[in-house]
């Protein structure tokens, strides 16, 4: 009998008690326990089983699940006697920041406060009798909606002390999705306040806590040590490029293929690999996102399940507001090419748009990029990574993201493309001025229009839009060498009977009296630099090539 697939269930006990489909990841229990690290941070992309694994650890170690060995019968961890004795033997404090989605600091802080209150509610039995002193009872009661930052910072620390005394054993502390409030803080402009708040909480919880035996945190990003972990000198950090725990989050190819066999879908293995394979953790290649696989097993349809399971707003804004070079690299990635970069996996959120390579570290941590190759220089001590988009699911995500930039009803982007392909210059000018006027600020990182920066930023976003909208009809390249220079945009038709296009973008300079002069200069440059050379070399007749100049002055555009 095939097991039931429960989509979205994150309770290990529920899945086991109801005979639901579950891939055995109890090797995580063994690996974490035998490593004996004081505090461990494991980062993985979203929907990679972090929450379910943390709940599994809680079920295994927590004395609240004492005598529940039945949850682990038949799983690999239960084969060893020493682990059977360990089950249900420790006080465990387990909580999550996954739901902290406040749009401002007050709301986000309130969310964390409510999480701490719920944690204390679970242990209200400590208030019974004379187990706690009057001062301790007063502190217990002070963990409420009006608690100060100091009380919040020491809340988990104090609870650990109470539980160690009550049970006679030091506690294990599990914090899931530790970085959710930090990502929200960056995206909504209250980074400094949130960093100060969680730094104090993490320091008291994981550093100056004599009642803690071990701690484990999970998240998507490795937030810089200087930001929130400045006092945690004993923190073991495990990222997507680390060897530790490399097969414990996500499904291996064998696990995926075994599941397909179990559900009578052997014939889908190659297509499933094409759509959902590609994640790499350390040297472990061929990792799959559990959400996509379980969704496919249940629905039996190919869709971008993982990509659509949560907002991609941070990635969207980083690419949209990125500099021209960022957008050019994204063009290459969408075209199937690779990126070579040196990465600093410590994410410094307030430097994401400033620090070279920071965006690629973020995309790697988030699962949008995968490691193809990794080279280490003995001379410099630096790793260089070759990266590409993870799989077809991620490619479709990027395409949908870019379409969204021009999908507003009052932005006539598709009307412009239709006029462009019909070579209707009059309507091209009419539509393009509407598109540019309404989207320039959308691409401006500072939301302060700059006549020089805005057209450049918009132009690269516009090119990405071309790539997505005309995919299949044209190979679209930008800023490549041809003839005696670098053209701005080239559209090479997949059908050689169709016309090809070379586009040159120019911003009006002081040397030009009018925008018409700028347009003439753009068209002249195409001719003088022989930008047609690459197309002609590829077998496209000269008479099939069309030239367009785009002249910018502020938000005004002239095309000819």
LINURJO-V879711 format. One record per residue. RES is the residue in three letters. SS is DSSP state (a for helix, b for strand, c for the rest). PHI is phi in degrees with one decimal (none if undefined). OMEGA is omega in whole degrees, 0 to 359 (none if undefined). Layout:
# LINURJO-V879711
RES;SS;PHI;OMEGA
RES;SS;PHI;OMEGA
This chain:
# LINURJO-V879711
UNK;c;none;180
UNK;c;-74.5;178
UNK;c;-70.1;177
UNK;b;-76.8;176
UNK;c;-96.8;179
UNK;c;-101.7;181
UNK;c;-81.6;174
UNK;c;89.7;179
UNK;c;-70.5;181
UNK;c;-118.2;177
UNK;c;-100.8;179
UNK;a;-60.5;181
UNK;a;-61.9;180
UNK;a;-60.4;182
UNK;a;-63.2;181
UNK;a;-73.6;182
UNK;a;-68.8;183
UNK;c;-106.8;176
UNK;c;63.1;181
UNK;b;-79.6;178
UNK;c;-61.1;181
UNK;c;-152.5;174
UNK;c;-89.9;185
UNK;c;-69.6;176
UNK;c;-117.4;180
UNK;c;-70.1;173
UNK;a;-60.6;176
UNK;a;-61.4;180
UNK;a;-59.1;182
UNK;a;-63.3;184
UNK;a;-64.1;181
UNK;a;-65.7;183
UNK;a;-68.0;184
UNK;a;-77.7;176
UNK;a;-69.1;175
UNK;c;58.0;177
UNK;c;-78.2;183
UNK;c;-65.3;179
UNK;b;-136.5;182
UNK;b;-122.1;172
UNK;b;-115.5;178
UNK;b;-114.9;178
UNK;b;-107.2;175
UNK;c;-147.4;177
UNK;c;-60.7;179
UNK;c;-64.9;179
UNK;c;62.8;178
UNK;c;-108.8;174
UNK;c;82.6;181
UNK;a;-62.9;183
UNK;a;-66.9;179
UNK;a;-64.3;178
UNK;a;-65.0;178
UNK;a;-65.3;177
UNK;a;-67.0;176
UNK;a;-62.1;177
UNK;a;-62.0;178
UNK;a;-62.0;179
UNK;a;-62.8;182
UNK;a;-78.6;188
UNK;a;-91.1;191
UNK;b;-68.1;176
UNK;a;-69.3;172
UNK;a;-69.3;177
UNK;a;-112.9;178
UNK;c;-59.4;179
UNK;c;65.6;176
UNK;c;-111.3;176
UNK;a;-61.5;179
UNK;a;-60.5;179
UNK;a;-67.4;186
UNK;c;-116.8;176
UNK;c;-58.2;178
UNK;c;86.9;178
UNK;c;-96.7;190
UNK;a;-60.6;183
UNK;a;-65.0;185
UNK;a;-82.1;179
UNK;a;-78.0;184
UNK;c;-108.3;184
UNK;a;-59.3;184
UNK;a;-63.4;178
UNK;a;-81.0;175
UNK;a;-62.1;178
UNK;a;-74.5;183
UNK;a;-79.7;184
UNK;c;-60.2;176
UNK;c;69.3;190
UNK;c;-107.3;187
UNK;b;-129.7;166
UNK;c;-72.5;183
UNK;b;-128.0;172
UNK;b;-103.6;183
UNK;b;-123.9;178
UNK;b;-150.4;187
UNK;b;-141.1;174
UNK;c;-104.7;185
UNK;c;-60.0;185
UNK;c;-94.1;182
UNK;c;-80.9;186
UNK;c;-122.7;184
UNK;c;-60.3;180
UNK;c;-83.5;175
UNK;c;-142.6;186
UNK;a;-62.0;182
UNK;a;-59.6;181
UNK;a;-68.5;180
UNK;a;-66.9;178
UNK;a;-61.8;179
UNK;a;-61.5;178
UNK;a;-62.7;178
UNK;a;-66.5;178
UNK;a;-58.9;179
UNK;a;-63.9;176
UNK;a;-62.2;179
UNK;a;-68.3;178
UNK;a;-63.2;179
UNK;a;-62.0;178
UNK;a;-64.0;179
UNK;a;-67.1;179
UNK;a;-59.7;180
UNK;a;-62.9;184
UNK;c;-117.0;180
UNK;a;-63.1;179
UNK;a;-61.6;179
UNK;a;-65.7;181
UNK;a;-79.2;182
UNK;c;-72.9;177
UNK;c;65.6;185
UNK;c;-109.0;182
UNK;c;-61.1;177
UNK;c;-96.3;174
UNK;c;-71.9;180
UNK;a;-62.4;178
UNK;a;-65.8;179
UNK;a;-67.5;176
UNK;a;-64.5;179
UNK;a;-64.2;178
UNK;a;-65.6;180
UNK;a;-55.7;181
UNK;a;-69.8;182
UNK;a;-74.0;174
UNK;c;-80.6;183
UNK;c;-143.2;185
UNK;c;-61.8;181
UNK;c;-99.6;185
UNK;c;-60.6;177
UNK;c;-78.0;176
UNK;a;-60.9;180
UNK;a;-65.6;178
UNK;a;-61.9;179
UNK;a;-60.3;182
UNK;a;-60.5;184
UNK;a;-96.6;186
UNK;a;-61.5;181
UNK;a;-71.3;176
UNK;a;-58.0;181
UNK;a;-66.4;179
UNK;a;-61.9;177
UNK;a;-60.5;180
UNK;a;-62.7;179
UNK;a;-63.1;183
UNK;a;-70.7;177
UNK;a;-62.2;180
UNK;a;-66.5;184
UNK;a;-68.3;185
UNK;a;-99.4;181
UNK;c;75.9;179
UNK;c;-141.0;178
UNK;c;-69.5;190
UNK;b;-95.6;168
UNK;b;-101.3;181
UNK;b;-119.3;181
UNK;b;-118.0;178
UNK;b;-121.6;182
UNK;b;-95.9;177
UNK;c;54.9;183
UNK;c;-60.4;188
UNK;c;-96.1;180
UNK;a;-57.3;179
UNK;a;-64.4;179
UNK;a;-72.8;176
UNK;a;-64.7;178
UNK;a;-63.2;181
UNK;a;-63.7;179
UNK;a;-64.2;183
UNK;a;-68.2;185
UNK;a;-112.5;169
UNK;c;83.8;175
UNK;c;-130.3;184
UNK;a;-59.2;186
UNK;a;-61.7;180
UNK;a;-64.8;182
UNK;a;-68.4;179
UNK;a;-59.7;180
UNK;a;-61.6;183
UNK;a;-68.6;184
UNK;a;-74.6;177
UNK;a;-60.4;179
UNK;a;-65.0;179
UNK;a;-63.8;182
UNK;a;-68.0;179
UNK;a;-62.0;182
UNK;a;-69.1;183
UNK;a;-78.1;190
UNK;a;-108.6;182
UNK;a;-106.9;184
UNK;c;-97.1;183
UNK;c;-130.1;183
UNK;c;-68.8;182
UNK;c;-90.7;181
UNK;b;-89.9;174
UNK;b;-84.5;177
UNK;b;-151.1;176
UNK;b;-130.1;178
UNK;b;-139.8;177
UNK;b;-121.4;171
UNK;b;-125.5;178
UNK;b;-173.5;178
UNK;c;-91.3;186
UNK;c;-115.9;172
UNK;c;-96.8;181
UNK;b;-65.7;187
UNK;c;-53.7;180
UNK;a;-58.3;181
UNK;a;-65.8;182
UNK;a;-75.9;188
UNK;a;-129.0;184
UNK;c;-118.2;187
UNK;c;-60.3;182
UNK;c;-101.7;182
UNK;c;-96.6;181
UNK;c;-73.5;184
UNK;c;-103.1;182
UNK;b;-80.4;173
UNK;b;-96.4;185
UNK;b;-106.3;180
UNK;b;-120.3;181
UNK;c;-105.7;181
UNK;c;-67.5;179
UNK;c;-95.9;182
UNK;c;-83.3;178
UNK;c;-81.3;182
UNK;c;-64.3;176
UNK;c;58.9;189
UNK;c;-65.1;181
UNK;c;-111.1;187
UNK;c;-90.9;177
UNK;c;-123.0;186
UNK;c;94.3;181
UNK;b;-103.3;172
UNK;b;-76.3;180
UNK;a;-61.7;178
UNK;a;-62.0;180
UNK;a;-64.3;178
UNK;a;-68.9;182
UNK;a;-65.1;176
UNK;a;-63.7;179
UNK;a;-67.0;178
UNK;a;-62.5;177
UNK;a;-63.4;180
UNK;a;-57.2;183
UNK;c;-97.7;175
UNK;c;68.1;184
UNK;c;-125.7;181
UNK;a;-56.7;184
UNK;a;-69.8;183
UNK;a;-97.8;188
UNK;a;-58.1;184
UNK;a;-67.5;178
UNK;a;-67.9;177
UNK;a;-62.2;178
UNK;a;-63.2;180
UNK;a;-62.8;184
UNK;a;-79.1;196
UNK;a;-120.5;178
UNK;c;-76.8;171
UNK;c;129.3;180
UNK;b;-71.5;181
UNK;b;-131.7;176
UNK;b;-123.0;186
UNK;c;60.4;178
UNK;c;-90.8;181
UNK;b;-83.5;178
UNK;b;-92.8;177
UNK;b;69.1;176
UNK;b;-96.8;184
UNK;b;-121.5;177
UNK;c;-77.7;183
UNK;a;-59.8;182
UNK;a;-62.4;180
UNK;a;-65.6;183
UNK;a;-67.0;180
UNK;a;-65.1;178
UNK;a;-64.9;179
UNK;a;-65.9;180
UNK;a;-59.3;182
UNK;a;-82.6;185
UNK;a;-89.8;179
UNK;c;59.0;177
UNK;c;-133.8;179
UNK;c;-84.4;179
UNK;c;-146.3;174
UNK;c;-80.2;185
UNK;c;-62.1;183
UNK;c;-64.5;184
UNK;c;-63.1;183
UNK;c;-94.5;186
UNK;c;-82.2;181
UNK;c;-158.7;181
UNK;c;-66.0;177
UNK;c;-110.9;190
UNK;a;-62.4;181
UNK;a;-66.7;179
UNK;a;-62.7;179
UNK;a;-56.3;183
UNK;a;-69.2;180
UNK;a;-64.5;179
UNK;a;-76.8;183
UNK;a;-61.5;183
UNK;c;-94.4;181
UNK;c;-70.0;181
UNK;c;-74.3;181
UNK;a;-54.6;180
UNK;a;-63.3;178
UNK;a;-59.5;181
UNK;a;-66.6;177
UNK;a;-63.8;178
UNK;a;-65.0;178
UNK;a;-62.3;175
UNK;a;-56.3;180
UNK;a;-63.1;181
UNK;a;-62.3;178
UNK;a;-64.6;180
UNK;c;-81.9;176
UNK;c;92.8;180
UNK;c;-84.6;181
UNK;c;-108.4;176
UNK;b;-123.2;175
UNK;b;-108.4;185
UNK;b;-153.0;169
UNK;c;-95.8;189
UNK;c;-112.9;168
UNK;c;-114.1;188
UNK;c;-75.2;173
UNK;c;-79.6;184
UNK;b;-78.8;174
UNK;c;-106.5;191
UNK;a;-58.3;183
UNK;a;-77.2;175
UNK;a;-118.1;185
UNK;c;-59.5;181
UNK;c;-94.4;183
UNK;c;-117.7;187
UNK;c;-81.8;180
UNK;c;-57.2;176
UNK;c;84.0;184
UNK;a;-62.6;181
UNK;a;-63.8;181
UNK;a;-73.2;174
UNK;a;-62.5;179
UNK;a;-65.1;180
UNK;a;-68.8;176
UNK;a;-67.8;179
UNK;a;-61.8;182
UNK;c;-80.9;177
UNK;c;92.6;181
UNK;c;-80.6;176
UNK;b;-119.1;175
UNK;b;-124.3;178
UNK;b;-86.4;175
UNK;b;-87.3;179
UNK;b;-143.8;178
UNK;b;-137.7;181
UNK;b;-119.2;180
UNK;b;-113.3;178
UNK;c;-96.3;178
UNK;c;-65.8;183
UNK;c;-74.1;183
UNK;c;-99.0;183
UNK;c;72.3;185
UNK;c;-117.4;174
UNK;b;-89.6;172
UNK;b;-114.6;186
UNK;b;-111.8;169
UNK;b;-102.0;188
UNK;b;-122.1;171
UNK;b;-148.7;177
UNK;b;-57.9;192
UNK;c;-63.2;183
UNK;c;-165.2;182
UNK;a;-63.2;180
UNK;a;-58.8;180
UNK;a;-70.1;177
UNK;a;-57.4;179
UNK;a;-64.9;177
UNK;a;-62.5;179
UNK;a;-63.3;179
UNK;a;-63.1;179
UNK;a;-63.8;180
UNK;a;-60.8;182
UNK;a;-70.1;176
UNK;a;-57.9;181
UNK;a;-62.9;179
UNK;a;-64.5;185
UNK;c;-120.3;188
UNK;c;-96.1;178
UNK;c;-62.0;184
UNK;c;-60.4;183
UNK;c;-91.4;175
UNK;c;-111.0;189
UNK;c;-79.5;185
UNK;a;-67.0;181
UNK;a;-68.6;175
UNK;a;-64.0;177
UNK;a;-61.9;181
UNK;a;-62.1;179
UNK;a;-63.7;178
UNK;a;-65.0;179
UNK;a;-60.2;182
UNK;a;-68.6;177
UNK;c;-90.4;179
UNK;c;57.6;178
UNK;c;-94.8;187
UNK;a;-63.3;180
UNK;a;-59.4;181
UNK;a;-73.6;174
UNK;a;-57.6;179
UNK;a;-65.2;181
UNK;a;-62.5;183
UNK;a;-70.4;184
UNK;a;-64.9;178
UNK;a;-66.6;175
UNK;a;-70.0;180
UNK;a;-59.7;183
UNK;a;-64.7;183
UNK;a;-61.0;184
UNK;a;-93.3;184
UNK;a;-120.3;180
UNK;c;-55.2;183
UNK;a;-65.0;178
UNK;a;-62.1;181
UNK;a;-98.3;182
UNK;c;-90.3;186
UNK;c;-61.9;183
UNK;c;-99.7;184
UNK;c;55.5;175
UNK;c;-124.9;187
UNK;c;-51.4;176
UNK;c;-127.3;187
UNK;a;-60.3;180
UNK;a;-84.9;186
UNK;a;-79.6;186
UNK;a;-60.6;180
UNK;a;-58.7;180
UNK;a;-63.5;180
UNK;a;-66.3;180
UNK;a;-66.3;183
UNK;a;-57.0;181
UNK;a;-70.2;174
UNK;a;-65.2;178
UNK;a;-61.8;179
UNK;a;-64.4;177
UNK;a;-60.6;177
UNK;a;-61.9;176
UNK;a;-58.7;183
UNK;a;-59.1;183
UNK;a;-73.9;185
UNK;a;-70.8;183
UNK;c;-105.0;179
UNK;c;-57.5;181
UNK;c;95.5;178
UNK;c;-94.1;184
UNK;b;-140.0;164
UNK;b;-90.3;186
UNK;b;-111.4;182
UNK;b;-122.4;178
UNK;b;-139.1;174
UNK;c;54.7;179
UNK;c;-111.1;179
UNK;b;-78.8;174
UNK;b;-159.4;182
UNK;c;64.9;183
UNK;c;-113.8;180
UNK;b;-174.9;180
UNK;b;-116.2;176
UNK;c;-75.0;178
UNK;c;-82.0;182
UNK;b;-141.7;175
UNK;b;-131.1;176
UNK;b;-114.5;179
UNK;b;-100.8;184
UNK;b;-71.4;175
UNK;c;-73.8;175
UNK;c;-99.0;186
UNK;c;-62.2;178
UNK;c;-80.0;180
UNK;c;-87.5;181
UNK;c;-78.6;174
UNK;b;-106.5;184
UNK;b;-136.6;171
UNK;b;-122.0;183
UNK;b;-117.7;176
UNK;b;-123.9;180
UNK;b;-105.5;178
UNK;b;-137.1;174
UNK;b;-96.2;182
UNK;c;-59.4;178
UNK;c;-108.0;180
UNK;c;-67.0;181
UNK;c;-71.2;184
UNK;c;-105.1;184
UNK;c;-72.5;183
UNK;c;-134.3;177
UNK;a;-67.7;176
UNK;a;-62.5;178
UNK;a;-65.8;178
UNK;a;-63.5;178
UNK;a;-62.4;179
UNK;a;-61.0;180
UNK;a;-65.3;179
UNK;a;-65.0;180
UNK;a;-67.4;179
UNK;a;-63.9;181
UNK;a;-64.7;178
UNK;a;-58.3;181
UNK;a;-70.8;185
UNK;a;-64.1;182
UNK;c;-90.1;177
UNK;c;57.0;182
UNK;c;-66.3;179
UNK;c;-72.1;190
UNK;a;-54.9;183
UNK;a;-65.1;180
UNK;a;-65.6;180
UNK;a;-63.0;178
UNK;a;-63.1;180
UNK;c;-92.6;173
UNK;c;93.8;179
UNK;c;-95.4;182
UNK;c;-66.1;183
UNK;a;-57.7;182
UNK;a;-70.5;178
UNK;a;-90.3;185
UNK;b;-99.6;179
UNK;b;-113.4;179
UNK;b;-111.4;174
UNK;b;-132.5;171
UNK;b;-105.4;176
UNK;b;-119.4;181
UNK;b;-106.7;183
UNK;b;-114.1;169
UNK;b;-141.4;188
UNK;c;62.7;179
UNK;c;-98.5;178
UNK;b;-90.8;181
UNK;b;-129.3;174
UNK;b;-126.7;182
UNK;b;-116.7;177
UNK;c;-157.5;none
